[in-house]
């Protein structure tokens, strides 16, 4: 199964889930999704659907005007009654609320980015309603989006990166139980860690790689980027050696039907999930950087980007390799390194003191 097939299957699953969620939403939401189907990915539309579900569940639970309705039965006319005050209350509600699950109520909390994303989704829906004459105004624009505060980018320094590679290579620092599992997955784990640190790929791109996507003659492989575009990336020899070592084991594994060409397999002989990869990275990161508890595949991506920028100073190259559509995104993430270089320049400039001029 090639990457295009893997993406197709993933899209089919997302579309199935989207259609299930639409049954829980007002009918007009289906028309909204239809209107953006050609300009957005299935992942984007699915994210919208989850946000809409939270919003309409909130209205039915918290707003007296919606108390007699379920989300799916809200009439079109009632949407005209939603005010800016309702949106403000929803914004406050998002900070902390309880979600019903089969195991009981679960506390849900959103920080700035999560609140901003959900409000942006609702804005998109109301923009559609306004443009189609369903509501008289887009009341969501009356509510300011939360201000995002810059957070320091979490990445591994050179020593931590070496410790993580060593832990993946030898198992040093892992518990006895972790090393029992590592006896079966060590070569695979090491190859994945090296791939993340050596190419900066996303976890979604990593799990989608197939054996047939790799060319060791050029040390290159094909990945499917966000949005569906396929690009060729290149990896250093250290990554090639790690992948070759893993492939010697991988070709001996009889993968389950539908997973025969998947590069990275779980112990169940299926293509690894993103969640499984995240847990694997966290395990080795805990050994290398115990004080950095939120190290994830994305943080290894930041580590790669940092190293590449420090080596080349070329922000456009970093943006291209990381797959950023806007170089300003890259510049924002690595601006602190630019400042660091400027500080370093100041330390190297020496001016004579007044005494030396005499």
DOTOR-734542 format. One record per residue (C-alpha): residue number from 1; residue in one letter; x, y, z. Coordinates in steps of 0.25 Angstrom, whole numbers, plus 2048, in hexadecimal, padded with zeros to 3 digits. Each point is the difference from the previous one (the first is absolute). Example, Ala and Ser with C-alpha at 12.3 -4.5 7.8 and 13.67 -1.06 7.14 Angstrom:
k:1 | r:A | x:831 | y:7EE | z:81F
k:2 | r:S | x:806 | y:80E | z:7FE
This chain:
k:1 | r:X | x:800 | y:800 | z:800
k:2 | r:X | x:806 | y:80D | z:7FB
k:3 | r:X | x:800 | y:80D | z:808
k:4 | r:X | x:7F4 | y:805 | z:7F7
k:5 | r:X | x:7F8 | y:7F4 | z:804
k:6 | r:X | x:803 | y:802 | z:80E
k:7 | r:X | x:7FC | y:80E | z:7FF
k:8 | r:X | x:7F3 | y:7FC | z:7F9
k:9 | r:X | x:7FD | y:7F6 | z:80A
k:10 | r:X | x:802 | y:80A | z:80B
k:11 | r:X | x:7F7 | y:80A | z:7F9
k:12 | r:X | x:7F5 | y:7F6 | z:7FE
k:13 | r:X | x:800 | y:7FD | z:80F
k:14 | r:X | x:800 | y:80F | z:803
k:15 | r:X | x:7F4 | y:802 | z:7F6
k:16 | r:X | x:7F9 | y:7F5 | z:807
k:17 | r:X | x:802 | y:806 | z:80E
k:18 | r:X | x:7FC | y:80E | z:7FA
k:19 | r:X | x:7F3 | y:7FA | z:7FB
k:20 | r:X | x:7FD | y:7FA | z:80E
k:21 | r:X | x:803 | y:80E | z:807
k:22 | r:X | x:7F7 | y:807 | z:7F6
k:23 | r:X | x:7F4 | y:7F8 | z:805
k:24 | r:X | x:802 | y:807 | z:80E
k:25 | r:X | x:801 | y:80E | z:7FA
k:26 | r:X | x:7F5 | y:809 | z:7FA
k:27 | r:X | x:7FD | y:7FD | z:7F1
k:28 | r:X | x:806 | y:80D | z:7FB
k:29 | r:X | x:80E | y:7FB | z:805
k:30 | r:X | x:7FF | y:7F5 | z:7F5
k:31 | r:X | x:7FE | y:80B | z:7F5
k:32 | r:X | x:80C | y:808 | z:806
k:33 | r:X | x:809 | y:7F4 | z:7FF
k:34 | r:X | x:7FC | y:7FD | z:7F2
k:35 | r:X | x:803 | y:80F | z:7FD
k:36 | r:X | x:80F | y:7FE | z:804
k:37 | r:X | x:802 | y:7F2 | z:7FC
k:38 | r:X | x:808 | y:804 | z:7F4
k:39 | r:X | x:809 | y:80A | z:807
k:40 | r:X | x:803 | y:7F9 | z:80D
k:41 | r:X | x:806 | y:7F2 | z:805
k:42 | r:X | x:7F7 | y:7F6 | z:806
k:43 | r:X | x:809 | y:802 | z:80D
k:44 | r:X | x:7FC | y:80F | z:800
k:45 | r:X | x:7F1 | y:7FD | z:7FE
k:46 | r:X | x:800 | y:7F5 | z:80B
k:47 | r:X | x:807 | y:80A | z:80A
k:48 | r:X | x:7F5 | y:80A | z:7FC
k:49 | r:X | x:7F5 | y:7F5 | z:803
k:50 | r:X | x:806 | y:7FE | z:80E
k:51 | r:X | x:800 | y:80F | z:803
k:52 | r:X | x:7F2 | y:801 | z:7FB
k:53 | r:X | x:7FB | y:7F5 | z:809
k:54 | r:X | x:806 | y:806 | z:80C
k:55 | r:X | x:7F9 | y:80E | z:7FD
k:56 | r:X | x:7F2 | y:7FA | z:7FD
k:57 | r:X | x:801 | y:7F7 | z:80C
k:58 | r:X | x:804 | y:80C | z:809
k:59 | r:X | x:7F4 | y:808 | z:7FA
k:60 | r:X | x:7F6 | y:7F5 | z:803
k:61 | r:X | x:805 | y:7FE | z:80E
k:62 | r:X | x:803 | y:80F | z:804
k:63 | r:X | x:7F7 | y:809 | z:7F8
k:64 | r:X | x:7F1 | y:800 | z:804
k:65 | r:X | x:7FC | y:803 | z:7F1
k:66 | r:X | x:806 | y:7F2 | z:7FC
k:67 | r:X | x:7FB | y:7F8 | z:80C
k:68 | r:X | x:7F5 | y:7F9 | z:7F9
k:69 | r:X | x:809 | y:7FB | z:7F5
k:70 | r:X | x:80B | y:7F6 | z:7FD
k:71 | r:X | x:80C | y:805 | z:7F7
k:72 | r:X | x:7FB | y:7F9 | z:7F4
k:73 | r:X | x:7F1 | y:805 | z:802
k:74 | r:X | x:804 | y:80F | z:801
k:75 | r:X | x:7F7 | y:807 | z:7F5
k:76 | r:X | x:807 | y:80A | z:7F7
k:77 | r:X | x:7F7 | y:80B | z:805
k:78 | r:X | x:806 | y:7FF | z:80E
k:79 | r:X | x:80E | y:802 | z:7FB
k:80 | r:X | x:7FC | y:80F | z:7FD
k:81 | r:X | x:7FE | y:801 | z:80F
k:82 | r:X | x:80F | y:7FE | z:804
k:83 | r:X | x:806 | y:80C | z:805
k:84 | r:X | x:80E | y:805 | z:802
k:85 | r:X | x:7FD | y:7FE | z:80F
k:86 | r:X | x:7FE | y:7F1 | z:7FD
k:87 | r:X | x:80E | y:800 | z:7F9
k:88 | r:X | x:806 | y:807 | z:80C
k:89 | r:X | x:7FA | y:7F6 | z:80A
k:90 | r:X | x:805 | y:7F4 | z:7F7
k:91 | r:X | x:80E | y:806 | z:800
k:92 | r:X | x:7FF | y:800 | z:80F
k:93 | r:X | x:7FA | y:7F2 | z:801
k:94 | r:X | x:80B | y:7FA | z:7F7
k:95 | r:X | x:80A | y:803 | z:80B
k:96 | r:X | x:7FA | y:7F5 | z:809
k:97 | r:X | x:7F5 | y:7F7 | z:7FD
k:98 | r:X | x:7FB | y:7F1 | z:802
k:99 | r:X | x:7FF | y:7F6 | z:7F4
k:100 | r:X | x:7F7 | y:7F4 | z:801
k:101 | r:X | x:807 | y:7F3 | z:7FD
k:102 | r:X | x:7FC | y:7F1 | z:802
k:103 | r:X | x:809 | y:800 | z:80C
k:104 | r:X | x:7F9 | y:80D | z:806
k:105 | r:X | x:803 | y:80F | z:800
k:106 | r:X | x:80E | y:804 | z:7FC
k:107 | r:X | x:806 | y:80E | z:803
k:108 | r:X | x:804 | y:807 | z:7F3
k:109 | r:X | x:808 | y:80D | z:800
k:110 | r:X | x:805 | y:809 | z:7F5
k:111 | r:X | x:80B | y:80A | z:800
k:112 | r:X | x:802 | y:80B | z:7F7
k:113 | r:X | x:803 | y:7F8 | z:7F3
k:114 | r:X | x:7F5 | y:7F7 | z:802
k:115 | r:X | x:7F6 | y:80B | z:803
k:116 | r:X | x:804 | y:808 | z:7F4
k:117 | r:X | x:7FF | y:7F4 | z:7F6
k:118 | r:X | x:7F2 | y:7FD | z:805
k:119 | r:X | x:7FB | y:80E | z:7FF
k:120 | r:X | x:807 | y:801 | z:7F2
k:121 | r:X | x:7F8 | y:7F4 | z:7FC
k:122 | r:X | x:7F3 | y:806 | z:805
k:123 | r:X | x:804 | y:80D | z:7F8
k:124 | r:X | x:801 | y:7F8 | z:7F3
k:125 | r:X | x:7F2 | y:7FA | z:802
k:126 | r:X | x:7FA | y:80D | z:803
k:127 | r:X | x:807 | y:807 | z:7F4
k:128 | r:X | x:7F9 | y:7F5 | z:7F8
k:129 | r:X | x:7F3 | y:802 | z:806
k:130 | r:X | x:801 | y:80F | z:7FE
k:131 | r:X | x:805 | y:7FF | z:7F1
k:132 | r:X | x:7F4 | y:7F7 | z:7FD
k:133 | r:X | x:7F6 | y:80A | z:807
k:134 | r:X | x:7FC | y:7F6 | z:80B
k:135 | r:X | x:804 | y:80A | z:80B
k:136 | r:X | x:800 | y:80F | z:7FF
k:137 | r:X | x:80E | y:802 | z:806
k:138 | r:X | x:80D | y:7F8 | z:804
k:139 | r:X | x:7FF | y:802 | z:80F
k:140 | r:X | x:80C | y:7F8 | z:802
k:141 | r:X | x:808 | y:80C | z:7FB
k:142 | r:X | x:7FC | y:808 | z:80C
k:143 | r:X | x:808 | y:7F7 | z:809
k:144 | r:X | x:80F | y:802 | z:800
k:145 | r:X | x:808 | y:7F4 | z:7FF
k:146 | r:X | x:809 | y:7FD | z:80C
k:147 | r:X | x:80E | y:805 | z:7FF
k:148 | r:X | x:80B | y:7F6 | z:7FE
k:149 | r:X | x:80C | y:801 | z:808
k:150 | r:X | x:80D | y:7FB | z:7FA
k:151 | r:X | x:806 | y:7F4 | z:807
k:152 | r:X | x:80E | y:7FC | z:7FF
k:153 | r:X | x:803 | y:7F4 | z:7F7
k:154 | r:X | x:803 | y:7F3 | z:807
k:155 | r:X | x:80B | y:7F9 | z:7F9
k:156 | r:X | x:80C | y:7F7 | z:804
k:157 | r:X | x:80E | y:806 | z:801
k:158 | r:X | x:80C | y:7F8 | z:7FB
k:159 | r:X | x:803 | y:7F8 | z:80C
k:160 | r:X | x:7F1 | y:7FC | z:802
k:161 | r:X | x:7FF | y:7FC | z:7F1
k:162 | r:X | x:80C | y:7F7 | z:802
k:163 | r:X | x:7FA | y:7FA | z:80D
k:164 | r:X | x:7F3 | y:7FD | z:7F8
k:165 | r:X | x:808 | y:7F9 | z:7F5
k:166 | r:X | x:808 | y:7F8 | z:80A
k:167 | r:X | x:7F4 | y:7FC | z:807
k:168 | r:X | x:7F9 | y:7FC | z:7F4
k:169 | r:X | x:80D | y:7F8 | z:7FB
k:170 | r:X | x:803 | y:7F9 | z:80D
k:171 | r:X | x:7F4 | y:801 | z:809
k:172 | r:X | x:808 | y:806 | z:80B
k:173 | r:X | x:7F7 | y:808 | z:80A
k:174 | r:X | x:7F4 | y:7F8 | z:7FD
k:175 | r:X | x:7F8 | y:7F8 | z:80A
k:176 | r:X | x:801 | y:7F0 | z:800
k:177 | r:X | x:7F2 | y:7FF | z:7FA
k:178 | r:X | x:803 | y:80B | z:7F6
k:179 | r:X | x:80D | y:7F8 | z:7FB
k:180 | r:X | x:7F8 | y:7F3 | z:7FF
k:181 | r:X | x:7F7 | y:807 | z:7F6
k:182 | r:X | x:80C | y:807 | z:7FA
k:183 | r:X | x:806 | y:7F2 | z:7FD
k:184 | r:X | x:7F5 | y:7FF | z:7F5
k:185 | r:X | x:800 | y:80F | z:7FC
k:186 | r:X | x:80D | y:805 | z:802
k:187 | r:X | x:805 | y:801 | z:7F2
k:188 | r:X | x:7F3 | y:806 | z:7FB
k:189 | r:X | x:800 | y:80A | z:80B
k:190 | r:X | x:80E | y:804 | z:7FD
k:191 | r:X | x:7FD | y:802 | z:7F1
k:192 | r:X | x:7F4 | y:809 | z:803
k:193 | r:X | x:808 | y:808 | z:80A
k:194 | r:X | x:80B | y:802 | z:7F6
k:195 | r:X | x:7F6 | y:803 | z:7F5
k:196 | r:X | x:7F9 | y:80B | z:808
k:197 | r:X | x:80D | y:807 | z:805
k:198 | r:X | x:806 | y:7FE | z:7F2
k:199 | r:X | x:7F5 | y:805 | z:7F7
k:200 | r:X | x:7F6 | y:808 | z:809
k:201 | r:X | x:7F4 | y:7F9 | z:7FA
k:202 | r:X | x:7F2 | y:800 | z:807
k:203 | r:X | x:7FB | y:7F4 | z:808
k:204 | r:X | x:7F4 | y:7FF | z:7F6
k:205 | r:X | x:80B | y:7FF | z:7F4
k:206 | r:X | x:808 | y:7F6 | z:808
k:207 | r:X | x:7F5 | y:7F6 | z:802
k:208 | r:X | x:7FC | y:801 | z:7F1
k:209 | r:X | x:80D | y:7FC | z:7FB
k:210 | r:X | x:800 | y:7F3 | z:7F8
k:211 | r:X | x:80C | y:7F7 | z:7FD
k:212 | r:X | x:7FF | y:804 | z:7F1
k:213 | r:X | x:801 | y:80F | z:803
k:214 | r:X | x:80F | y:7FE | z:804
k:215 | r:X | x:80B | y:801 | z:7F6
k:216 | r:X | x:80E | y:7FD | z:806
k:217 | r:X | x:807 | y:803 | z:7F3
k:218 | r:X | x:7FD | y:80F | z:802
k:219 | r:X | x:7FD | y:7FF | z:80F
k:220 | r:X | x:7F2 | y:806 | z:7FE
k:221 | r:X | x:7F2 | y:7FD | z:803
k:222 | r:X | x:7F2 | y:805 | z:7FC
k:223 | r:X | x:7F7 | y:806 | z:80A
k:224 | r:X | x:7F2 | y:805 | z:7FF
k:225 | r:X | x:7FF | y:80E | z:806
k:226 | r:X | x:7F4 | y:807 | z:807
k:227 | r:X | x:7F6 | y:803 | z:7F5
k:228 | r:X | x:804 | y:7F3 | z:7F8
k:229 | r:X | x:80C | y:805 | z:7F8
k:230 | r:X | x:80B | y:7F6 | z:7FF
k:231 | r:X | x:80F | y:804 | z:801
k:232 | r:X | x:80D | y:7F9 | z:7FF
k:233 | r:X | x:809 | y:802 | z:80D
k:234 | r:X | x:80E | y:7FC | z:802
k:235 | r:X | x:807 | y:7FA | z:80C
k:236 | r:X | x:80E | y:7FF | z:805
k:237 | r:X | x:809 | y:7F3 | z:800
k:238 | r:X | x:7FD | y:7FE | z:80F
k:239 | r:X | x:7F1 | y:7FF | z:7FD
k:240 | r:X | x:803 | y:7F7 | z:7F4
k:241 | r:X | x:808 | y:7F7 | z:809
k:242 | r:X | x:7F5 | y:7FF | z:80A
k:243 | r:X | x:7F5 | y:7FE | z:7F6
k:244 | r:X | x:808 | y:7F5 | z:7F9
k:245 | r:X | x:802 | y:7F9 | z:80E
k:246 | r:X | x:7F1 | y:800 | z:802
k:247 | r:X | x:7FC | y:7FC | z:7F2
k:248 | r:X | x:808 | y:7F3 | z:802
k:249 | r:X | x:7F7 | y:7FD | z:80C
k:250 | r:X | x:7F3 | y:806 | z:7F9
k:251 | r:X | x:801 | y:7F7 | z:7F4
k:252 | r:X | x:7FF | y:7F4 | z:808
k:253 | r:X | x:7F3 | y:804 | z:807
k:254 | r:X | x:7F3 | y:7FB | z:7F9
k:255 | r:X | x:7F7 | y:80D | z:802
k:256 | r:X | x:7F1 | y:7FF | z:800
k:257 | r:X | x:7F8 | y:802 | z:7F3
k:258 | r:X | x:800 | y:80E | z:7FC
k:259 | r:X | x:80D | y:803 | z:808
k:260 | r:X | x:80A | y:7F8 | z:7F7
k:261 | r:X | x:807 | y:80C | z:7FB
k:262 | r:X | x:800 | y:809 | z:80D
k:263 | r:X | x:80E | y:803 | z:804
k:264 | r:X | x:7FE | y:801 | z:80F
k:265 | r:X | x:7F7 | y:7F5 | z:807
k:266 | r:X | x:7FB | y:7FE | z:80E
k:267 | r:X | x:801 | y:7F4 | z:807
k:268 | r:X | x:7F3 | y:7FC | z:7FB
k:269 | r:X | x:806 | y:800 | z:7F2
k:270 | r:X | x:7F8 | y:80C | z:7FC
k:271 | r:X | x:804 | y:80E | z:7FB
k:272 | r:X | x:803 | y:808 | z:80C
k:273 | r:X | x:7F7 | y:80B | z:805
k:274 | r:X | x:804 | y:80E | z:803
k:275 | r:X | x:7FC | y:7FE | z:80F
k:276 | r:X | x:80A | y:7F4 | z:801
k:277 | r:X | x:80B | y:808 | z:7FA
k:278 | r:X | x:7FD | y:80B | z:809
k:279 | r:X | x:801 | y:7F7 | z:80C
k:280 | r:X | x:80D | y:7FA | z:7FB
k:281 | r:X | x:807 | y:80D | z:7FE
k:282 | r:X | x:7FB | y:804 | z:80E
k:283 | r:X | x:806 | y:7F4 | z:806
k:284 | r:X | x:80E | y:803 | z:7FB
k:285 | r:X | x:7FF | y:80E | z:802
k:286 | r:X | x:7FE | y:7FE | z:80F
k:287 | r:X | x:80D | y:7FA | z:801
k:288 | r:X | x:807 | y:80B | z:7F8
k:289 | r:X | x:7F9 | y:80C | z:805
k:290 | r:X | x:7F9 | y:7FC | z:80D
k:291 | r:X | x:7FC | y:80F | z:803
k:292 | r:X | x:7FA | y:802 | z:7F2
k:293 | r:X | x:7F4 | y:7F8 | z:802
k:294 | r:X | x:7F9 | y:804 | z:7F3
k:295 | r:X | x:80A | y:7FB | z:7F6
k:296 | r:X | x:7F8 | y:7FB | z:7F4
k:297 | r:X | x:803 | y:7FD | z:7F2
k:298 | r:X | x:7FC | y:80E | z:7FD
k:299 | r:X | x:80B | y:804 | z:80A
k:300 | r:X | x:80A | y:7F7 | z:7F8
k:301 | r:X | x:7FC | y:808 | z:7F4
k:302 | r:X | x:803 | y:80D | z:807
k:303 | r:X | x:80E | y:7FA | z:804
k:304 | r:X | x:803 | y:7FD | z:7F1
k:305 | r:X | x:7FB | y:80E | z:7FC
k:306 | r:X | x:809 | y:806 | z:80A
k:307 | r:X | x:80C | y:7F8 | z:7FC
k:308 | r:X | x:7FE | y:803 | z:7F1
k:309 | r:X | x:7FE | y:80F | z:802
k:310 | r:X | x:80C | y:801 | z:809
k:311 | r:X | x:809 | y:7F8 | z:7F6
k:312 | r:X | x:7FB | y:808 | z:7F4
k:313 | r:X | x:7F9 | y:80D | z:804
k:314 | r:X | x:7F7 | y:7FE | z:7F5
k:315 | r:X | x:7F1 | y:802 | z:805
k:316 | r:X | x:7FB | y:7FD | z:7F2
k:317 | r:X | x:807 | y:7F3 | z:7FF
k:318 | r:X | x:7FA | y:7FC | z:80E
k:319 | r:X | x:7F2 | y:804 | z:7FC
k:320 | r:X | x:801 | y:7F8 | z:7F3
k:321 | r:X | x:805 | y:7F3 | z:807
k:322 | r:X | x:7F6 | y:801 | z:80B
k:323 | r:X | x:7F5 | y:802 | z:7F6
k:324 | r:X | x:7FB | y:80E | z:806
k:325 | r:X | x:7F8 | y:807 | z:7F5
k:326 | r:X | x:803 | y:80E | z:806
k:327 | r:X | x:80F | y:803 | z:804
k:328 | r:X | x:7FA | y:809 | z:80A
k:329 | r:X | x:7FC | y:7F4 | z:808
k:330 | r:X | x:80E | y:7FB | z:800
k:331 | r:X | x:806 | y:80E | z:803
k:332 | r:X | x:7F7 | y:801 | z:80C
k:333 | r:X | x:804 | y:7F3 | z:806
k:334 | r:X | x:80F | y:802 | z:7FE
k:335 | r:X | x:801 | y:80F | z:803
k:336 | r:X | x:806 | y:7FE | z:80D
k:337 | r:X | x:80C | y:7F9 | z:7FA
k:338 | r:X | x:801 | y:80D | z:7F7
k:339 | r:X | x:801 | y:808 | z:80C
k:340 | r:X | x:80A | y:7F6 | z:806
k:341 | r:X | x:809 | y:802 | z:7F5
k:342 | r:X | x:7FF | y:80F | z:801
k:343 | r:X | x:804 | y:7FF | z:80F
k:344 | r:X | x:80B | y:7F7 | z:7FC
k:345 | r:X | x:805 | y:80B | z:7F6
k:346 | r:X | x:800 | y:80A | z:80B
k:347 | r:X | x:809 | y:7F8 | z:809
k:348 | r:X | x:80A | y:7FE | z:7F4
k:349 | r:X | x:802 | y:80F | z:7FE
k:350 | r:X | x:80A | y:807 | z:809
k:351 | r:X | x:802 | y:80F | z:801
k:352 | r:X | x:80D | y:806 | z:806
k:353 | r:X | x:7FE | y:807 | z:80D
k:354 | r:X | x:803 | y:80E | z:803
k:355 | r:X | x:80D | y:7FD | z:806
k:356 | r:X | x:805 | y:7F8 | z:7F4
k:357 | r:X | x:7FD | y:80C | z:7F8
k:358 | r:X | x:80A | y:809 | z:808
